[in-house]
């Protein structure tokens, strides 16, 4: 009697060679788009960033105005929008207790706290649209939820000549998702690998357009909740 051996899913197989990167990553058109969009964001957010900084000083506990963290070899600098506490898997949640009030959530929804990254794009350290750099904490989550080959491909998608991005399609598509789970990681893996292999000017423009629409939609909802708390701090429990 013969025994049939079931094949593992195709995604678990490990090919001998890695895919090829899209040539677009090294083309002048990519850099021109980066410079144009970074300049627009940089100058357009100067006043909002300064106003946000002053407001955050009033509602947060004592500490630096900016939060700095090394991610994928890039030093990411953001306005500090959370009370002091340990990073958790609910860091993306709009109900995270470390976020003081709805006004601060609006700052995060509009990505005003990330405006400094436009300067990194202008300097050439980042690209406007690419993969989002993550901390080691989340790299371990990807290693846990992906197959060995998927994890290898995901790391490949974040290597030279692909620069880290201020925006990624994966980030935009999961904007409504509040926790890092298996589905979240699978979507980031698929989009990051697709970007590395198939990026083009049209796909970057599409991601920027989608990001603008999503940001405005989420921000409009948050704005309705923010107005009462803009001039005073809402009472919250500080996370330990």
C-alpha positions as CSV (number, residue, x, y, z in Angstrom):
1,X,0.0,0.0,0.0
2,X,1.4,3.3,-1.0
3,X,1.5,6.3,1.3
4,X,0.8,9.8,0.0
5,X,2.9,12.6,1.5
6,X,1.2,15.9,1.6
7,X,3.2,18.9,0.4
8,X,3.7,21.8,2.7
9,X,2.2,25.1,1.4
10,X,4.1,26.8,-1.4
11,X,5.0,29.8,0.8
12,X,7.0,27.5,3.1
13,X,9.3,26.3,0.3
14,X,12.7,27.9,0.3
15,X,14.0,28.7,-3.3
16,X,17.7,28.7,-3.9
17,X,17.8,32.4,-5.0
18,X,16.3,35.6,-3.8
19,X,14.0,37.7,-6.1
20,X,15.3,40.8,-7.9
21,X,14.7,44.3,-6.6
22,X,12.7,46.7,-8.7
23,X,15.0,49.0,-10.7
24,X,12.8,51.9,-9.6
25,X,14.5,52.0,-6.2
26,X,17.6,53.4,-7.8
27,X,16.1,55.6,-10.5
28,X,16.2,59.4,-10.4
29,X,12.4,59.5,-10.6
30,X,12.2,57.9,-7.1
31,X,14.5,60.5,-5.6
32,X,12.7,63.4,-7.3
33,X,9.4,62.3,-5.8
34,X,11.1,62.0,-2.4
35,X,12.5,65.5,-2.6
36,X,9.2,67.0,-3.8
37,X,7.0,65.4,-1.2
38,X,9.5,65.8,1.6
39,X,9.7,69.6,0.9
40,X,5.9,69.9,0.9
41,X,5.5,68.0,4.2
42,X,8.5,69.7,5.8
43,X,7.3,73.3,5.2
44,X,3.6,72.4,5.6
45,X,4.1,71.0,9.1
46,X,6.4,73.6,10.6
47,X,3.7,75.5,12.4
48,X,1.5,72.5,13.3
49,X,4.5,70.7,14.7
50,X,5.5,73.7,16.8
51,X,1.9,74.1,18.1
52,X,1.7,70.4,18.9
53,X,5.0,70.5,20.7
54,X,3.8,73.4,23.0
55,X,0.5,71.6,23.7
56,X,2.2,68.3,24.5
57,X,4.4,70.0,27.0
58,X,1.2,70.9,28.9
59,X,-0.5,67.5,28.9
60,X,2.4,65.1,29.2
61,X,4.6,64.3,32.2
62,X,8.1,65.8,32.3
63,X,10.5,64.6,29.7
64,X,12.1,65.4,26.3
65,X,9.9,66.9,23.5
66,X,11.1,64.2,21.2
67,X,11.3,60.4,21.3
68,X,14.2,58.8,19.5
69,X,14.6,55.2,18.7
70,X,16.9,53.2,16.3
71,X,14.9,51.2,13.8
72,X,16.4,49.1,11.0
73,X,19.6,51.2,11.2
74,X,17.8,54.6,11.0
75,X,17.4,56.9,14.0
76,X,13.7,57.8,14.1
77,X,12.8,61.0,15.9
78,X,9.2,61.7,16.8
79,X,7.3,64.1,19.0
80,X,6.6,62.3,22.3
81,X,2.9,61.8,22.5
82,X,2.7,59.2,25.3
83,X,3.0,59.2,29.0
84,X,6.1,57.4,30.4
85,X,5.6,53.7,30.4
86,X,6.6,50.4,28.9
87,X,5.9,49.7,25.2
88,X,3.2,47.1,24.7
89,X,1.5,45.3,21.9
90,X,-1.4,47.8,22.1
91,X,0.9,50.6,21.1
92,X,-1.1,51.3,18.0
93,X,-4.4,51.3,19.9
94,X,-6.4,54.6,20.0
95,X,-7.4,53.5,23.5
96,X,-3.9,53.1,24.8
97,X,-3.9,54.5,28.3
98,X,-0.6,56.2,27.7
99,X,-2.2,58.6,25.3
100,X,-3.6,61.5,27.5
101,X,-6.6,62.6,25.5
102,X,-8.4,62.9,22.2
103,X,-6.4,66.0,21.1
104,X,-3.2,64.0,21.4
105,X,-4.8,61.2,19.4
106,X,-5.6,63.7,16.7
107,X,-1.9,64.8,16.6
108,X,-1.0,61.1,16.1
109,X,-3.8,60.5,13.5
110,X,-2.5,63.5,11.4
111,X,1.1,62.1,11.8
112,X,2.2,65.6,13.0
113,X,4.4,63.8,15.6
114,X,6.3,62.1,12.6
115,X,6.9,65.3,10.7
116,X,10.7,65.2,11.4
117,X,11.0,62.1,9.2
118,X,10.4,64.4,6.2
119,X,13.8,65.9,7.0
120,X,15.4,62.4,6.8
121,X,13.7,61.9,3.4
122,X,15.1,65.2,2.1
123,X,18.6,64.3,3.3
124,X,18.4,60.9,1.5
125,X,18.4,58.7,4.6
126,X,14.8,57.6,4.0
127,X,12.3,57.4,1.1
128,X,8.8,58.9,1.3
129,X,7.2,55.6,0.3
130,X,8.8,52.3,1.2
131,X,8.8,49.9,4.1
132,X,8.3,51.2,7.6
133,X,11.3,50.6,9.9
134,X,10.4,48.7,13.1
135,X,12.1,48.2,16.4
136,X,13.7,45.0,17.5
137,X,10.7,44.3,19.6
138,X,8.5,43.9,16.5
139,X,11.2,42.1,14.5
140,X,10.8,39.3,17.0
141,X,7.1,39.3,16.4
142,X,7.6,38.9,12.7
143,X,10.0,36.1,13.3
144,X,7.5,34.3,15.5
145,X,4.5,34.6,13.1
146,X,6.2,34.1,9.7
147,X,7.7,30.9,8.3
148,X,11.5,30.9,8.1
149,X,11.4,31.6,4.3
150,X,8.8,34.4,4.8
151,X,11.0,36.0,7.4
152,X,14.0,35.7,5.2
153,X,12.1,37.4,2.3
154,X,10.8,40.1,4.7
155,X,14.3,40.9,5.8
156,X,15.4,40.9,2.2
157,X,12.7,43.4,1.3
158,X,14.3,45.8,3.9
159,X,17.8,45.7,2.5
160,X,19.9,47.8,0.1
161,X,18.9,49.3,-2.4
162,X,15.5,49.7,-0.6
163,X,15.5,52.6,1.9
164,X,13.1,52.8,4.9
165,X,10.1,54.9,4.3
166,X,8.1,57.6,6.0
167,X,5.0,55.9,4.7
168,X,4.3,52.3,3.6
169,X,1.4,50.8,1.9
170,X,1.2,48.1,4.6
171,X,1.0,50.9,7.2
172,X,-1.8,52.6,5.3
173,X,-3.8,49.4,4.8
174,X,-3.6,48.4,8.5
175,X,-4.3,51.9,9.8
176,X,-7.6,50.8,11.3
177,X,-6.0,47.8,13.0
178,X,-5.1,48.5,16.6
179,X,-3.0,45.5,17.6
180,X,-0.1,43.6,16.2
181,X,-1.4,40.1,15.4
182,X,-0.8,37.3,12.8
183,X,-3.0,39.0,10.2
184,X,-1.3,42.3,10.7
185,X,2.1,40.8,10.3
186,X,1.1,38.7,7.2
187,X,-0.2,41.9,5.5
188,X,3.0,43.8,6.3
189,X,5.1,40.9,5.0
190,X,3.2,40.7,1.7
191,X,3.2,44.4,1.1
192,X,6.9,44.9,2.0
193,X,8.0,42.1,-0.4
194,X,5.7,43.4,-3.1
195,X,7.1,46.9,-2.8
196,X,10.7,45.6,-3.0
197,X,10.0,43.6,-6.1
198,X,7.4,45.7,-8.0
199,X,7.7,49.4,-6.8
200,X,7.1,52.0,-9.5
201,X,6.3,55.7,-9.7
202,X,2.6,54.9,-10.2
203,X,2.5,52.6,-7.1
204,X,4.2,55.3,-5.0
205,X,1.7,57.9,-6.1
206,X,-1.1,55.5,-5.4
207,X,0.2,54.9,-1.9
208,X,0.5,58.6,-1.2
209,X,-3.0,59.3,-2.4
210,X,-4.4,56.4,-0.4
211,X,-2.5,57.7,2.7
212,X,-3.9,61.2,2.3
213,X,-7.5,59.9,2.0
214,X,-7.1,57.5,5.0
215,X,-5.5,60.2,7.2
216,X,-8.2,62.7,6.5
217,X,-10.9,60.2,7.2
218,X,-9.5,59.0,10.5
219,X,-8.6,62.5,11.5
220,X,-12.1,63.8,10.9
221,X,-13.5,61.2,13.3
222,X,-10.9,62.0,15.9
223,X,-11.4,65.8,15.5
224,X,-15.0,65.4,16.7
225,X,-13.8,63.8,19.9
226,X,-10.9,66.2,20.4
227,X,-12.5,69.7,20.6
228,X,-13.6,69.4,24.2
229,X,-10.2,68.4,25.5
230,X,-7.9,70.7,23.5
231,X,-7.7,73.3,26.2
232,X,-7.5,71.0,29.2
233,X,-6.1,67.6,30.1
234,X,-8.5,64.7,30.4
235,X,-7.9,62.5,33.4
236,X,-6.3,59.2,32.6
237,X,-4.4,56.5,34.4
238,X,-0.7,56.5,33.7
239,X,0.6,53.1,32.6
240,X,3.3,51.6,34.6
